[in-house]
Amino acid sequence: MKKHSLNFTLLALLVLLLAACGPKQTTLEVVMSDFEFSPNAWEAPAGAEVKLEIKNEGTLEHEYVIMLLSKDATVPFDADDEPNIYWEHELAPGEEASVTFTAPAEPGIYNIVCGTAGHLEQGMRGTLTVK
């Protein structure tokens, strides 16, 4: 009987270890309005699959733009910023979406901006902390 108990314990431990090694997933929510993200700070595990539930309650088009680590957008946001973008998604007024992306593998604080002309100047920004 002890042998079966030991085998069951080892099997249970193996299952737990394998589950811990599986892909990390997280869901983040954001509401965009004129001119803010709510909330304006998010966290995600490094390399995790991120499901972003995003809604534009504003009267204007908005973009959720994640800049590369240690990069910030210039004012005004323009074509010069394109090489510094990690990921982005655009929504028309009243639109909502559920989109996925892979969080950066390198931990740190990533700047989030709205790439729509004039919105960064209005203070539409946030941060994504990758742990």
C-alpha positions as CSV (number, residue, x, y, z in Angstrom):
1,M,0.0,0.0,0.0
2,K,2.8,2.4,0.7
3,K,4.3,1.8,-2.7
4,H,1.0,2.9,-4.3
5,S,0.8,6.0,-2.1
6,L,4.3,7.0,-3.0
7,N,3.6,6.5,-6.7
8,F,0.4,8.6,-6.4
9,T,2.3,11.3,-4.6
10,L,5.0,11.4,-7.2
11,L,2.4,11.5,-10.0
12,A,0.6,14.4,-8.3
13,L,3.8,16.3,-7.9
14,L,4.7,15.8,-11.5
15,V,1.3,17.1,-12.7
16,L,1.7,20.2,-10.5
17,L,5.2,20.8,-11.9
18,L,4.1,20.4,-15.5
19,A,1.1,22.8,-14.9
20,A,3.5,25.4,-13.5
21,C,5.6,25.2,-16.6
22,G,2.7,25.7,-19.0
23,P,2.1,29.0,-20.8
24,K,1.1,31.9,-18.6
25,Q,-2.1,33.7,-19.4
26,T,-3.7,36.9,-18.2
27,T,-6.6,39.2,-19.1
28,L,-6.4,43.0,-19.0
29,E,-9.2,45.4,-19.4
30,V,-9.1,49.0,-20.8
31,V,-11.6,51.6,-21.6
32,M,-10.5,54.4,-23.9
33,S,-12.3,57.8,-23.8
34,D,-11.4,61.3,-24.9
35,F,-8.5,61.5,-23.8
36,E,-7.6,58.8,-21.3
37,F,-7.1,55.1,-20.7
38,S,-9.0,53.7,-17.7
39,P,-7.2,52.2,-15.9
40,N,-3.9,53.7,-17.1
41,A,-1.6,51.0,-15.5
42,W,-1.5,47.3,-16.1
43,E,0.7,44.3,-15.1
44,A,1.5,41.1,-17.0
45,P,3.9,38.2,-16.5
46,A,6.8,38.2,-18.9
47,G,6.1,36.2,-22.0
48,A,2.4,35.6,-21.0
49,E,-0.4,35.3,-23.5
50,V,-2.4,38.5,-22.8
51,K,-6.0,38.8,-23.6
52,L,-6.9,42.5,-23.9
53,E,-10.6,43.4,-23.4
54,I,-10.6,46.8,-25.0
55,K,-13.5,49.3,-25.5
56,N,-13.5,52.8,-27.0
57,E,-16.2,54.8,-25.3
58,G,-14.8,58.0,-26.8
59,T,-16.1,60.0,-29.8
60,L,-12.8,59.7,-31.6
61,E,-10.7,56.9,-32.9
62,H,-8.1,55.7,-30.4
63,E,-5.0,53.4,-30.4
64,Y,-3.5,51.3,-27.7
65,V,0.2,51.4,-28.5
66,I,2.8,49.5,-26.4
67,M,6.3,51.0,-26.9
68,L,9.5,48.9,-26.7
69,L,11.2,48.8,-23.3
70,S,12.9,52.1,-22.4
71,K,11.3,53.8,-25.4
72,D,8.8,56.6,-25.3
73,A,6.8,58.2,-28.1
74,T,7.8,61.6,-29.5
75,V,5.4,64.5,-29.5
76,P,3.8,64.5,-31.9
77,F,3.5,60.8,-32.4
78,D,4.4,60.1,-36.0
79,A,6.2,57.8,-38.4
80,D,9.5,58.2,-36.5
81,D,7.9,56.3,-33.6
82,E,7.0,53.2,-35.7
83,P,10.3,51.4,-35.1
84,N,9.8,51.7,-31.3
85,I,6.4,50.1,-31.2
86,Y,6.1,46.6,-29.6
87,W,2.3,46.1,-30.3
88,E,-0.7,48.2,-31.2
89,H,-4.5,48.0,-31.7
90,E,-6.8,50.6,-33.1
91,L,-10.5,51.1,-32.3
92,A,-13.2,53.3,-33.9
93,P,-15.6,55.2,-31.6
94,G,-18.0,52.9,-29.9
95,E,-16.1,49.8,-30.9
96,E,-14.9,47.0,-28.5
97,A,-12.7,44.0,-29.1
98,S,-11.1,41.1,-27.4
99,V,-7.5,40.8,-28.8
100,T,-4.5,38.8,-27.8
101,F,-0.7,39.4,-27.8
102,T,2.3,38.0,-26.1
103,A,3.7,40.1,-23.4
104,P,7.4,41.1,-23.8
105,A,9.8,38.6,-22.5
106,E,12.0,41.2,-20.8
107,P,10.7,42.5,-17.4
108,G,10.3,46.3,-17.0
109,I,8.0,49.2,-17.4
110,Y,6.6,49.7,-21.0
111,N,5.0,53.0,-22.0
112,I,1.5,52.9,-23.4
113,V,0.3,55.8,-25.6
114,C,-2.5,56.6,-27.9
115,G,-1.0,57.0,-31.4
116,T,-3.9,59.0,-32.8
117,A,-2.8,62.5,-33.8
118,G,-3.0,65.0,-30.9
119,H,-4.0,62.4,-28.2
120,L,-0.5,62.0,-26.7
121,E,-0.4,65.8,-26.3
122,Q,-3.7,65.6,-24.4
123,G,-2.0,63.2,-21.9
124,M,-3.4,59.9,-23.2
125,R,-0.8,57.5,-21.8
126,G,-0.2,54.7,-19.4
127,T,2.2,51.9,-18.4
128,L,2.5,48.1,-18.7
129,T,4.7,46.6,-16.0
130,V,6.0,43.2,-17.1
131,K,7.2,41.0,-14.3
